[in-house]
Amino acid sequence: MYGTALHLMHRWDLSGSQFAFRVAERRLIADVMKAASALGDGHSYAVAAGLLACQDPSTLRTVIPAGLIAFALELLVQTAVKAIVRRPRPFRRSAVILARVRPPGDFSFPSGHAAGAFVFASLAASVHPSAAAPCYSLAALVAVSRVANGVHYPSDVIAGAILGMVSAGIGVRLVR
């Protein structure tokens, strides 16, 4: 039973990856997906945090220590899980999927880009609830871009999103 469920999940993942990759073959969509993926590289989080801090500088007392804890926890867990699971990226398992962006490593589960994007969105939402919808929308776009760019399966980014939100929640709880 366990093997059958895993096989079904992999088939769903592969189908979802192939579908997203085909949709992103359109030039405009491909360009948007590459740009969204680049947002998840991490550099943009400092800029966005600075913009949010301009609205209320007192939030930095919470966001900076919570963010350091959350991003460190997310990186530690994500790195450990990737080393244990060792799931090959979709472009390595499917002849119809190519990597449109350079992946940071060999393994795909969980998505570090999705995790980081959801850490940031969760932290921003915790101090600026009005920023929740745009931040989570952007985090979701980063996650989808990783599938459309051929470097992650849908379950990778779902797991990364959960990891990011849990890590942010722990960071905020430890600081408050």
N, C-alpha and C positions, 0 to 999 in steps of 0.2 A: 504493500500500500504506500509506504513512504517513498519508494523508488518511483512509483507511478505518479504521485503528486509532484515530485521533483521534476520528472520528465515533462509533465504538463506545464509546470511553471516555466521550464526552459523553453518549451515550444511557444508559449505565450510571449515570453521575453524576446525570443528571436523574431517572431512575427511583428511585435510592436517596434522593435529596432528597425526591421526592414521597412515597415510602413513609414516611420518617421524619417528614415534616410531618403526614401523615395519622394516624400512631400517636400523635403528640403533640397531637392534637385533644382527647383525653380530658383533662378538667380537672386531675386530679391529676398526670398526666404532664406537661402543659403547665406547671404550676406548678414541678415539679421541674426541668424543662429551663430555665426562666427563671432559677431560683435557681442552677443549675449554671453557666449562662452568666455570671452575675454574678460567680461565684467566679473566673472567668478574666479579670476586668477588671484584676487586678493587685494590688488592695489587700490581698487575703487572703494573698498570698505573704509579706508582712512579718510578719503575725500567726503564720502557720504556721512560719516560720523562727524566730521568737522561741520558740514552743513546743518546737520541736526543739532549740534551743540550751539550753533549760532542762534537758534531759536530759544534755547534755554541752557546757558552754560553750566548751571548747577547739575544737570543730568550727567555731566562727565564724571562726577564723583561715584556714580553708580555704574555707568557704562564702561569706563576704562577697566576697573578691576574685574567686573563681571565678564567683560569681553575677553580679557586675558585668560581667565579661568576657562571660559567656554571654548575659546579657540584652541587652547592647549589640550583640554579634555577631548574635544572633537578630533584633533590631529592624532592624539595618542590612541584613541579607540579605532579610528579609521585605519591608521597604519597597522595596528595589531591585527585587525580583522582581515585586511588585504593580505597580510603575510600568512594568515592561517587558511583562508578560503582559496586564495590564489586563482581566482576566476579570470580566464583570458578575456580580453576585450572583444566586443562583437566583430570588429573588422578583422580579427585574427581567426574567427570561427565561421564567418560567412563570406562566400565569394562575391556576394552582391553589395556588401557594405565596405566602404573605404573610410579611413580616418580623414576627416576634413580639417581637423585641428591636431596639433601635436599633443598626445597624451603625456601626462607627467610621469607615468610609470607603466609597468607591464600589466597590472591587474586592475579589475574594474569594480569589485564589490567591497565596500560601498563607495558611492561617488563623493569624493572630497569636495568637488566644486559645489555640488548640491548641499552638502553638509555645511560648508562655509557660508553659502548664500542664506541658508535658513538660520544659522547662528546669528548672522547680522540682522535679518528680518525680525527675528524674535527679540533680540536685544533692543532694536529700534522701537518695536511695538510696545515693549515693556515700559519705556520712558516717554514715548510719544504715541499714544493709542491712535491718534489721527493719521499716523504714518503707516499703520498696519497694512491696510489694503494695498497701497502702492509697493511697499517693501516686500510683502509676501508675493505679490504678482511678479515682481522682478525676480525674486528667488525662484519662483516656479518657471519663469522664462529661462533662467540659467540652467535649471535642471532639465527642462525639455531640450534645450540646445545641446546638451551633452549626448542625448540619445540621437537627435537629428544629425549630429556631427560624427556619429559612428563610433564613439568611444565608450558608451555605456549602454546597458540594457535598462528598460523601465524599472525593474526591481532594484537596480543599483541606485538610481536617483531617489526612489521612494525610501529606501533604507537610509540614504544620505540625508534626506529631508528630516526624517524622524530623528536620526542621530544629532543633527544640527539643532532642532527644537529642544530636544532633551538636554543637550549640553548647555544651551543658553539658559534653560530653566534652572539647571543646577547652578550655573554661574550667578544668576540673579538672586537665587535663594541664599547662596553663601554670602553674598555681599550685603543684602538687605537685612 
